[in-house]
Every structure is written in structure tokens, then in C-alpha cells.
Amino acid sequence: MHALVAEQAGRRPNATAVTFGEQELTYAELNTAADELAVRLRAAGVGRGARVGVSLSRDLSLITTLLGVMKAGASYVPLDPSYPSQRIEHMITDSGVAVVVTESDGKPALTVHDDAPKGVAGEVAAEDHAYVIYTSGSTGRPKGVGVRHRNVAALLTATKDFQFDTEDVWTFFHSYAFDFSVWEIWGCLTSGGRLVIVPQEIARDPQEFHRLLDEQRVTVLNQTPSAFAQLLSATGDRDLAVRLLVFGGEQLDSRMLLPWLDARPEDRCRVVNMYGITETTVHCTWTTVTRRAALAGSKSVGVAIPGWSLRVVDPKGRRVPPGVAGEIVVGGAGVADGYLGRPELTAERFPSGPDGARLYRSGDRGRLLANGELEHLGRLDDQVKVRGHRIELGEIKAALLADPAVLAATVLVNRRGDAGDVHLDAYVVGPEAEPTALRDRLTSSLPAYMLPSTITPVPELPLTGNGKLDTTRLPAPIRPVRRAVEHEAGETGRLGQIWAQVLGGPVGLDDNLFLVGGNSLLAARIAAEIRRESLGDVSVQQVYRHPTIRALAGMLGTKS
């Protein structure tokens, strides 16, 4: 991978490679900075086959570090600084990183782990790992997926139909611990484009993000459907320079794209839906979403990209005919080689096909259509995707059960609110299981996107006659509301109406948005609705700083 970037540096050394606000790096500067870090890493003993943890904020140094790690012969292990310390410590220990790169005085600093494998001398090969990304694990232990240079190179080769070139401008929007970022970063830099790093505060604010897309003349935009829905909600169909819009990370409701498609000729902006999994290198299918397909509400994720293969099988692994639902199994050039240190799980999820080639059992439910395209029908197990993040409900349950106050627990996925947003609702048994305190304690072990929207104490978990959980007998999720305020007079009442509409239920004057089911996407929607109602020019960051109706009303100068 790094050789492909170096190739671009040789061809166009003075072309801008990466921008972050007013800062930028040319391809020559990026390549030189990565070389310098690689020298430091080798001096610390890092060699071919080693793993290097990277825990940096989103800026220019993050890109040079990821590139420098690969130049040193190692694979990078993203350790998002926003993750809880317990989760980061597990990933460090589980992956056996030789060095962790952190930030000190604005520069990358190295912490050497003397007891970890340092790798060996020698040139990097296509079979070596480029990165290791951790996905949610049902036992409460995230599992590491090692992806090789050849896997990523195959993905970039397979998608040449997109005709990426040196005139393209990409955004780096997603967390680098989410594999969509692999596509964003390396898809751009290996094709000679310009990568625009989106600051976290702008990524959370659809209006500011739209402004960035416009000012930077972005041509290649990659989004999860949830994030793009927020962008459309806040900005409508205002024109942009985007020529390729790629969706991934979660299921797409194609009908939501009609305003975008109605405003643009299909030959001016191609809209593509791609299905993929970390274990199969970001993407494995593609389909162009036309206005006709969107009107029909198509759920197709298309056909396998060149070099990948798809089959749908029954519980015994036998292929099922078109139209019959079963488990989606992926083969081909993108299939990773398994989970770090988990041979039994690897054997279960990565079986060999009839020809001896490795396959990946996705755990996703789907069916092949008569035209050969794949329709994605959700999950077979307790794994879900929330705003693009893959989550094992079992991991949240395990974190709850690890709390001394919890005797039993379960977690359900529900949709509510005016846009049917996904919420994680937890139910716990235990006389001392107090929801607010319990949720506060969960923040030490679970990242923000895995925290339950609600935690409801129950005397026991109801069971069916055959001993399985009877979800129909669970009460409605309890939301910690003191007093609904949407019927208040004046602008405070109007704020209450907006919050209730977006959150799908009444909200108290002093309820913290992020403790009653809120998240970054819903905060963005609240800000957009406040602006639409002409209550004030509110940004998402202001909603973060004033997360209650009383605080927000005070900021706006209203009377509560």
C-alpha cells in the first residue's frame, strides 16, 4: 500500500495530498514525513510483521503515522482516543503491539512494549498485514481482524470502474477505527487525489459539513446512510461538486435518496450502494442506485465486485436457489485470514470452500434475485449495525453483567422517533441496578456508540414456555423524564416539542439529551429543527455544550 502512495509522490511531488483546515501536505512532504517516522519505528525495534498501535486525533500527523507504520513493515492497529481505556488496553494486549504511537506536544510519540514481538528485518510483502481493526465480540471481547496488503490492493484494483484520478477530492470523514476509513484514505492517496480531513466537530454538524464539501469542491463522498440522511435533512438538495456518492456501513433505504436523485442527472453524479464487512476488506458488492430503483424502494446491494464471490447457503452450508433466504457467504480476494488469537472462532467463521479457498460466513441474511443481484435482509444473530458501527448485542450484555449491581440483562434494538432511528434498549435485573449510575459506569468499558439509549430495571426477565426470552412481555423502555415540557408556553415549549419529535417521546426540562437516547445524529437533527423553526442559529456543538432544554433555552435567551 505504501509503495502505491510513494509512486504518486514520485509522479507528482508538489501536488497537495492531504489538507486539514489551513494546513496541508504535498505528496513529497507526506512521503518524507512517513519515511522519518518509519526510521524512528525501526530504531525502536519495529520490523516486518510487527503491529503498531496508533492513538492520535484526526489531523495531518495521523495520516503520516499510518503510512509510516506500513513503511516500517508493520501493520497499524487503530486505538481511537475516544474509546474507553479498558477497551484500548484489551486491544493493545490482544494484538501484541510492539509500539503505541500517541501525541505529545503536537508530535507523534512512541511508547515501546518490550515484551511484544517486534517483527523481523526484510521488505514488506503483499501477504503481510496492512492493518488490524477490532470488531465487536459477543463474549464482551472485541476481536481483531488482520487484513493484508494484497486484500486492499485487490479492492482498489476491483473498483477501477470508478475512474479515480488526480483531480478527485475525497473526505476522510469516518473514524480510522472503522474500516470505511481504509477506503477513504488509501482509495484517495493511491490514486493521487486530495484527501480532506474532516474535523470531528464539523463531521457532527451537517450544515458545517455541507459548507466544507462545497468550499473544498469534494468529488468523492463516502457516507453511511444515517450520516447522509442528516446531511440531506439539514441542507436539502443544494448543489455540490460530488461526482461519486458511495454508501456503505449499514442498510440503505434507497427511497431517502429521491430528493438527491431528483436534483441531479444520473450521468453527473453516480450513486453507488456497497455491501461489505471488515472480514472481507471493506466492500464486496456494488450496485448503482438509479432514480427508478429508488422509486421502487430497492434493497439490492448488487453483485460481487470483480475478484469477490457471493453465495447464499442454508444452515448446513448448501447453496439455496434464487429467491430463497439464507446466510450470505463471501469468497475471493478480499477475505481476511481470520481473527487474532481466536483459532476456534476463525475455523467457524472462515471455512474452506469446495475448491479449498477460504470463505467468510457473514452471519447476514440475504437472497439472490433472479437477475443475480443480492438482497440484504438483515442479521441472523444478535449483531446489529448502529450508525455504521457493527455491534454484538452480546458485548453490551456482557458489560452489563460485569457490573456488580446487575444479576441478569438483555439488550434489544428498537426504532423510534420521527425518522425511525435505531436505539439500544437494555433491561436489567438487580435491586441496586440504578439506570443513571449504571450507564455512567458503562462508559468505562463501552465506546459511546455502544451505550444503551435506555436502561430499564425489571424484577425478572420474562421467559417463554420453552425457556427463551419473551421480548413481548418486556415493558416499554423507561426514559428518565421528570416532566414533559412540550406543552409549556413560548419558545421553551417549542424546544420541548422538537426534542420530543426527534427522540420519539416526552422529555423533561433538565433531561440530558445523551442520557435519554440522544446521539450525535439526533443532536444534529435537533439543531437543524431549531434553525428551521427560526428559534436561533444553533450548531451541533452548541447542543453538545447545552444538552438540556433548560440550558439550551438559556443560551438562546428564552425564558424557561
C-alpha positions, 0 to 999 in steps of 0.5 A: 500500500505504501509503495502505491502512495510513494509512486504518486509522490514520485509522479507528482511531488508538489501536488497537495495530498492531504489538507486539514483546515489551513494546513496541508501536505504535498505528496513529497512532504507526506512521503518524507514525513512517513519515511522519518517516522518509519526510521524512528519505528525501526530504531525502536525495534519495529520490523516486518510483521510487527503491529503498531498501535496508533492513538492520535486525533484526526489531523495531518500527523495521523495520516503520516503515522499510518503510512509510516507504520506500513513503511516500517513493515508493520501493520497499524492497529487503530486505538481511537482516543475516544474509546474507553481505556479498558477497551484500548488496553484489551486491544493493545494486549490482544494484538501484541503491539510492539509500539503505541504511537500517541501525541505529545506536544503536537508530535507523534510519540512512541511508547515501546512494549518490550515484551511484544514481538517486534517483527523481523528485518526484510521488505514488506510483502503483499501477504503481510498485514496492512492493518488490524481493526477490532470488531465487536465480540459477543463474549464482551471481547472485541476481536481483531481482524488482520487484513493484508496488503494484497486484500486492499490492493485487490479492492482498489484494483476491483473498483477501477470502474470508478475512474479515480484520478488526480483531480478527485477530492475525497473526505476522510470523514469516518473514524480510522477505527472503522474500516470505511476509513481504509477506503477513504484514505488509501482509495484517495492517496493511491490514486493521487487525489486530495484527501480532506480531513474532516474535523470531528466537530464539523463531521457532527454538524451537517450544515458545517459539513455541507459548507466544507464539501462545497468550499473544498469542491469534494468529488468523492463522498463516502457516507453511511446512510444515517450520516447522509440522511442528516446531511440531506435533512439539514441542507436539502438538495443544494448543489455540490461538486460530488461526482461519486456518492458511495454508501456503505456501513449499514442498510440503505433505504434507497427511497431517502435518496429521491430528493438527491436523485431528483436534483441531479442527472444520473450521468453527473453524479453516480450513486453507488450502494456497497455491501461489505464487512471488515472480514472481507476488506471493506466492500464486496458488492456494488450496485448503482442506485438509479432514480427508478430503483429508488422509486421502487424502494430497492434493497439490492446491494448488487453483485460481487465486485470483480475478484469477490464471490457471493453465495447464499447457503442454508444452515448446513452450508448448501447453496439455496436457489434464487429467491430463497433466504439464507446466510450470505457467504463471501469468497475471493480476494478480499477475505481476511485470514481470520481473527487474532488469537481466536483459532476456534472462532476463525475455523467457524467463521472462515471455512474452506470452500469446495475448491479449498479457498477460504470463505467468510460466513457473514452471519447476514441474511440475504437472497439472490434475485433472479437477475443475480443481484443480492438482497440484504435482509438483515442479521441472523444473530444478535449483531446489529449495525448502529450508525455504521458501527457493527455491534454484538448485542452480546458485548453490551450484555456482557458489560452489563453483567460485569457490573456488580449491581446487575444479576441478569440483562438483555439488550434489544434494538428498537426504532423510534422517533420521527425518522425511525432511528435505531436505539439500544434498549437494555433491561436489567435485573438487580435491586441496586441496578440504578439506570443513571449510575449504571450507564455512567459506569458503562462508559468505562468499558463501552465506546459511546456508540455502544451505550444503551439509549435506555436502561430499564430495571425489571424484577425478572426477565420474562421467559417463554414456555420453552425457556427463551426470552419473551421480548413481548412481555418486556415493558416499554423502555423507561426514559428518565423524564421528570416532566414533559415540557412540550406543552409549556408556553413560548419558545421553551415549549417549542424546544420541548416539542422538537426534542420530543419529535426527534427522540420519539417521546416526552422529555423533561426540562433538565433531561440530558439529551445523551442520557435519554437516547440522544446521539450525535445524529439526533443532536444534529437533527435537533439543531437543524429543527431549531434553525428551521423553526427560526428559534436561533442559529444553533450548531451541533456543538452548541447542543453538545455544550447545552444538552438540556432544554433548560440550558439550551433555552438559556443560551438562546435567551428564552425564558424557561 
